[in-house]
Amino acid sequence: MPQLHRTPAPVAEPTAPTGRPAYQKFDVVARKSGIDGFGAFAAEAIPPHRKIGEIRGESISVSEARRRAAGKARIMIVEVSEKKAIDASQSSDPMRFTNHSCAPNARLQIRDGRVEFYAVQPIAVGEEITVNYGETHHEGTLACRCGAPGCIGWL
């Protein structure tokens, strides 16, 4: 008798009562940004020092991340360790549109291989959520467009 090979059903992310994935703690939407392209905007007030959410994506090697990032102006890749990176370019998570600012209202934190975002100050409804990217795949060659006082000028 031939053996049947069954493909396991995809595992759905647990959802909160709000309908968003459980790892998204606050409602965030993506829309056009005055900084660059699209941005992540608070759809509800976010108190300081609270986790906003995460981005999920394809787990790839750092060497593959650097190959994919080469020469691109918009990169949705975060290195989470010396060997691993997350490519969020195909993710549905609105936090993947978080833009850089030299005066951010949130911070990015790598925890257990996850890319998490935390508010560093109160974020009002409609306010764009920004983080300081720190070192990037642009290696200081992309002009910063944040417009913040004291902007360093490059990413």
Secondary structure as UniProt FT lines:
FT   TURN            17..18
FT   TURN            22..23
FT   STRAND          28..32
FT   STRAND          38..42
FT   TURN            48..49
FT   STRAND          51..55
FT   STRAND          58..61
FT   HELIX           62..69
FT   TURN            70..71
FT   STRAND          77..79
FT   STRAND          84..87
FT   TURN            89..90
FT   HELIX           94..97
FT   STRAND          99..100
FT   STRAND          106..111
FT   TURN            112..113
FT   STRAND          114..119
FT   TURN            125..126
FT   STRAND          128..131
FT   TURN            137..140
FT   TURN            149..150
//
